[in-house]
Amino acid sequence: MDWADSPQQAAFRAQVRALIDSNLPALYWRRAAGGRPRGLGAAWHEDLRSADPEANAAARDWAAALHAGGFSAPAWPPEYGGAGLSTLEQFIFNQEMAVAQAPAVGGGGYSLAGAALIAHGTEAQRRRLLPQTLSGEIHWYQGFSEPGAGSDLASLQCRAVRDGDEYVIDGQKLWGRSRGADWCFGLFRTDPLAPKHRGISFIVLDMRTPGITSRPIITLTGEAEVDETFFEGVRVPADQVIGEEHRGWHVAMYVLDIERSNVGNAVGLRRYIEALLAHVRTERGRVHAGGGRLTRQRHAIAQHYIDSEILFNVSYRIASLQGANLPNTSESSASKILGSELTQRLSNTATKVYGLYANVWDAESEHAPQHGLFSYEYLHSVLLTIYGGTNEIQRNVIATRGLGLPRG
Ligand SMILES: Cc1cc2nc3c(=O)[nH]c(=O)nc-3n(C[C@H](O)[C@H](O)[C@H](O)COP(=O)(O)OP(=O)(O)OC[C@H]3O[C@@H](n4cnc5c(N)ncnc54)[C@H](O)[C@@H]3O)c2cc1C
């Protein structure tokens, strides 16, 4: 198998790299060079709204540079302001962005809500919402899960009852970051009498509509990354259903498949492994590791490197399947499992390498190895095997859709 770029792909990669090298603001290079990663919600949008003038300017300048280069929305068709890149070009683009740790403009909402609108929205809905999504004016919240409806998402109970030209929404959503979001794309039960997958609609709504409240949930790292969100008598115009009424499940499955095919993962993990290697090669790293402990972790680190190579190969396979318009659901599930569990194993090994210094939580402390990178990731990576569909569910997908095993 030859993984090398074709001449055209190499030229495209050079173009993306040049754009990043000459335009990525200093703030993002600094963040990439060291320090603790920031939580789930801490992407480009947070910088765009930050009170810190440098973060704010960095977000704007980076968005403008991507826009000028024609890369604001790599996957979207050009008529909606996208770059219309082929699947393999998107793969190369995402890989180069991940190598530089350059933030994607628009974040997850842009790719998920944008994809739903482009594939299933009406022309009026696209014209209304896509430009503001692209410019960052709309920050999206994904309102799918509920208490008792995560893995079994189709059991969701949050009701949207038709009342003339409007729906009235009542109920609760759980997880997702609704605080600070401008719009929600969510799943709501519009026909309680239909079989559970068939009575759900995919609705978008303005988060400033009266009747919506959010309460933060503190996760293991102490950050308020996600929320519980309550809807009480929230009135939404009926023309804000995406796709057919009661057929929202179909739109949601389309969106979730996109969420799971994360090709930047392999690059991020390799970077983590290289950072750990660079650390243990330093005098300070050897002191932290106390000699013997490092010897004991050598095989573990070598194994993580091998596993990251497997993840790279799976990512290439997904890209080539997508490029050939072939199904890739079970491969995407495999990639999610490999990436999330490898991050957990690597963080576990790294905290052993840190020894007792792994307990230093203050990233700025002189005693924190790598600014506590893996102390943080050890806790934060717990989330990775849960959100976007738990790893048990991904294994079910591989068993049934990939291997043709009967449903249990
Ligand atoms: C940090 C974070 C961010 C999130 N962000 C969002 C978001 O933006 N929007 C959103 O809508 N949701 C979001 N979620 C919700 C996430 O998708 C759900 O938490 C996840 O799907 C699991 O559902 P649950 O929490 O209801 O757990 P449950 O479904 O109750 O699962 C509990 C346990 O049982 C196992 N299990 C359940 N069913 C099966 C089965 N059939 N076979 C084998 N094992 C099974 C699960 O794997 C898990 O270990 C987020 C969650 C987290 C933790």
PDBQT file of the ligand as one rigid body, heavy atoms in Angstrom, charges set to zero:
ROOT
HETATM    1  C1  LIG A 501     -18.933  15.303  27.884  1.00  0.00    +0.000 C 
HETATM    2  C2  LIG A 501     -20.173  14.898  27.170  1.00  0.00    +0.000 A 
HETATM    3  C3  LIG A 501     -20.617  15.669  26.101  1.00  0.00    +0.000 A 
HETATM    4  C4  LIG A 501     -21.792  15.333  25.453  1.00  0.00    +0.000 A 
HETATM    5  N1  LIG A 501     -22.243  16.153  24.457  1.00  0.00    +0.000 NA
HETATM    6  C5  LIG A 501     -23.470  15.924  23.934  1.00  0.00    +0.000 A 
HETATM    7  C6  LIG A 501     -24.046  16.868  23.001  1.00  0.00    +0.000 A 
HETATM    8  O1  LIG A 501     -23.429  17.869  22.621  1.00  0.00    +0.000 OA
HETATM    9  N2  LIG A 501     -25.316  16.650  22.587  1.00  0.00    +0.000 N 
HETATM   10  C7  LIG A 501     -26.019  15.543  22.965  1.00  0.00    +0.000 A 
HETATM   11  O2  LIG A 501     -27.164  15.418  22.533  1.00  0.00    +0.000 OA
HETATM   12  N3  LIG A 501     -25.490  14.619  23.810  1.00  0.00    +0.000 NA
HETATM   13  C8  LIG A 501     -24.240  14.787  24.313  1.00  0.00    +0.000 A 
HETATM   14  N4  LIG A 501     -23.699  13.882  25.194  1.00  0.00    +0.000 N 
HETATM   15  C9  LIG A 501     -24.478  12.703  25.582  1.00  0.00    +0.000 C 
HETATM   16  C10 LIG A 501     -23.891  11.371  25.114  1.00  0.00    +0.000 C 
HETATM   17  O3  LIG A 501     -24.132  11.150  23.745  1.00  0.00    +0.000 OA
HETATM   18  C11 LIG A 501     -24.503  10.286  26.000  1.00  0.00    +0.000 C 
HETATM   19  O4  LIG A 501     -24.042  10.492  27.317  1.00  0.00    +0.000 OA
HETATM   20  C12 LIG A 501     -24.138   8.884  25.539  1.00  0.00    +0.000 C 
HETATM   21  O5  LIG A 501     -24.752   8.578  24.308  1.00  0.00    +0.000 OA
HETATM   22  C13 LIG A 501     -24.538   7.825  26.586  1.00  0.00    +0.000 C 
HETATM   23  O6  LIG A 501     -25.863   7.929  26.955  1.00  0.00    +0.000 OA
HETATM   24  P1  LIG A 501     -26.293   7.970  28.495  1.00  0.00    +0.000 P 
HETATM   25  O7  LIG A 501     -25.450   8.997  29.170  1.00  0.00    +0.000 OA
HETATM   26  O8  LIG A 501     -27.755   8.115  28.540  1.00  0.00    +0.000 OA
HETATM   27  O9  LIG A 501     -25.850   6.572  29.076  1.00  0.00    +0.000 OA
HETATM   28  P2  LIG A 501     -26.642   5.199  28.938  1.00  0.00    +0.000 P 
HETATM   29  O10 LIG A 501     -27.151   5.072  27.539  1.00  0.00    +0.000 OA
HETATM   30  O11 LIG A 501     -27.624   5.101  30.048  1.00  0.00    +0.000 OA
HETATM   31  O12 LIG A 501     -25.496   4.137  29.125  1.00  0.00    +0.000 OA
HETATM   32  C14 LIG A 501     -25.020   3.712  30.401  1.00  0.00    +0.000 C 
HETATM   33  C15 LIG A 501     -24.046   2.550  30.175  1.00  0.00    +0.000 C 
HETATM   34  O13 LIG A 501     -24.754   1.418  29.604  1.00  0.00    +0.000 OA
HETATM   35  C16 LIG A 501     -24.140   1.012  28.382  1.00  0.00    +0.000 C 
HETATM   36  N5  LIG A 501     -25.156   0.599  27.413  1.00  0.00    +0.000 N 
HETATM   37  C17 LIG A 501     -26.327   1.234  27.151  1.00  0.00    +0.000 A 
HETATM   38  N6  LIG A 501     -26.998   0.580  26.173  1.00  0.00    +0.000 NA
HETATM   39  C18 LIG A 501     -26.217  -0.492  25.821  1.00  0.00    +0.000 A 
HETATM   40  C19 LIG A 501     -26.358  -1.529  24.842  1.00  0.00    +0.000 A 
HETATM   41  N7  LIG A 501     -27.422  -1.607  24.039  1.00  0.00    +0.000 N 
HETATM   42  N8  LIG A 501     -25.356  -2.439  24.744  1.00  0.00    +0.000 NA
HETATM   43  C20 LIG A 501     -24.263  -2.372  25.547  1.00  0.00    +0.000 A 
HETATM   44  N9  LIG A 501     -24.083  -1.404  26.482  1.00  0.00    +0.000 NA
HETATM   45  C21 LIG A 501     -25.046  -0.469  26.605  1.00  0.00    +0.000 A 
HETATM   46  C22 LIG A 501     -23.420   2.273  27.884  1.00  0.00    +0.000 C 
HETATM   47  O14 LIG A 501     -22.365   1.944  27.005  1.00  0.00    +0.000 OA
HETATM   48  C23 LIG A 501     -22.938   2.895  29.185  1.00  0.00    +0.000 C 
HETATM   49  O15 LIG A 501     -21.740   2.286  29.592  1.00  0.00    +0.000 OA
HETATM   50  C24 LIG A 501     -22.507  14.176  25.839  1.00  0.00    +0.000 A 
HETATM   51  C25 LIG A 501     -22.033  13.382  26.896  1.00  0.00    +0.000 A 
HETATM   52  C26 LIG A 501     -20.894  13.732  27.552  1.00  0.00    +0.000 A 
HETATM   53  C27 LIG A 501     -20.427  12.873  28.708  1.00  0.00    +0.000 C 
ENDROOT
TORSDOF 0
